């Protein structure tokens, strides 16, 4: 029986790590460079287009910071010490719910830093609002999980995407809550007081020349009460534009198919750090886990170190916003948060990874087990930040 051309071509393929390659010559295998979860390099024009988009993206980013600083200075005296900025607990809830609303923690974190730069928030209020934005940033993973499950109602693995969302929220809280305690202890101790990472007088002068006229023009037509909102909208637009500039994370690459190295905790931790740094968004970095879980490329227990790594380096863009403020304490607050979360994450990986993993997965399986339990989990997600937020009405400016 004569073999077809396709059958003859198939016989030439050589399997390497689950991938099939075509040899160049006899006994010579062609290897394909694995670019991990990122898009492979494209043409020269593709790179040029990325660079051309990067310039306006950064211009909008810095413009948004300048507008928010101006807006914060305008409304600061009126909202200082008032609900929802009455105390450190209410700002925690405000940051948490704000991240739910915009499905991202970065704009809310930038808001906290801008309000601090204007003198509206205390160090504690800024720190807790920043922490709240991180606690709520993973909410988009849960939303994405629900959408995947709704679209694949008859899939036996439809619980996996929801479970990944629950796990992202749980693991973030498990790391950030003790990390907050350590971070605020660092702030109170003054360990970072010697760091002066802030905009210099020369840089402020340059900002005034480049962005000042546009900020003045916006200020002349927008009421002071709405100026901060305009800045928030501009920073959202800048993040959206940056999404098109930065490396895109995909779920169908060869790295996703090679699951062996994805079961190593330290490797996944490093990957989470890298992805969140390059995408400047923990929302993007963690949301990619949903399609990977649906396709069976990543198991929920293997994703825990990745979540921890992404939750650390996601503060990179917030640190940039802090460094653009005049007060060096803004950057110190962000760094204290990052150091606290890093200490907790490394301690878990080094000493308690297995028991923590078993506990988180057991809790995850419990909630995914029924729709009623999922509803309870979602209810808790809203009950906690709402309660924190309303503390500004109940106890007023006591906790500072």
Steps between C-alpha positions, in 0.01 A plus 500: 500500500643835395525761774355844444714813497360610838588165655854525366537852639365388838767231526767771476381673814706460817337542842687713753339581836154443358567719192548365148789646298616445143871403463711715270710207396554144611566481874460878532198637684361848456434665835253784544581773750246490784388851589296380797156655546589809297442572137798413274695781332353636180621711210704819527189710432323324788778610736496855361123516551544391861755777557275759334213396728721505808570874470135617514424235763765638734401857416142424604620317810705796626226744391249303707727516805537878459123548461430280802754694707334828403153360561601351835638836611171666402263261679737391779396756764131416450531121532780474753377305803155459343327181393629287330843628605420519870745235622735223395229234506261690273775569246575127497140433399499789253809368322361146500162595352663745259703217349178302454341793322776559244605130490858606567704599802752732334273804441377480859855471631599804293204687650621420852851624425368819337279577799796445730711734290234768546501448877145362503588155636728403786768235460274236656204594282716494188650168597163335569340641185795367301460161670127501429565562132719190495242288684234592242718483189455123462121538477523508121640144510183385676281691254686343208460158661123548524485604134695191391279275710182658362621454145586134558209384715529134398877479538595261785788737586280811520585532869871549425480864379281600797736315731794691355324828575420397857856385545642829369290700746579265790874486437524876457331556836715232666817677390395864524338499843816398690708692245306814595597453864866465412488789253338740741749396767777598257338840447456563871857394576645748249720238331438658159526864605840529335359423156429814298333362190295795383480757225782752522460873446650468153257221410207701632613790283515273196151373574377859520642574156378185324172425676424828679325682211266206435423458871425874523274480195306209650480678835353808333204311353442223759358583844740434786268237644521297176867551425606195699242288316644616168844394616365158595344460155825601332703250701251227406552596135878490544482152652281389211753631251785338692318168464563526126865591550613247756546127429172317457443196718340209318379156597574308182878511489740209523582594858139443595522149355815412688366443847802341670681823587170665593475270801812641663404757768806725469481501122133596505572766762767654277268480198227685691748774592613536138152501345362760743808718452481495122122547481484749791176335607422219741156485338652403165761274657244301698213500250711295259479216753130452424533374139808300600299328773208434262732333250670298771843656449523633856358338810366719775756383755785575258378860458543604865868611470419682176228698680741592779766621256256707296367668815846635582620653175157638412600794722756615241270750328380632837861557599548711187198712594642539852839609368328777305376654826695766687479319834752209520270328751272400209761264356585377850138393551498298177837341573392408854195323355714316246757396762233373739328291233835369373600385849173313548514344151858379536428362848203302368700360208800409714332359812122455475422446133351152524266565798394837354434338163290224656302753704431734209401217263276345767325834551480550125342158446250567777366819342504362144302198622161671470342815359375597846855496640625704206227755574614509864859562391397786271286643779802498734705677232259792509400490867855549627601809298156659545529454877847652499381790289204575724727514804565856390140576597494285814822590677617810317862617494618290796730247333785703348 
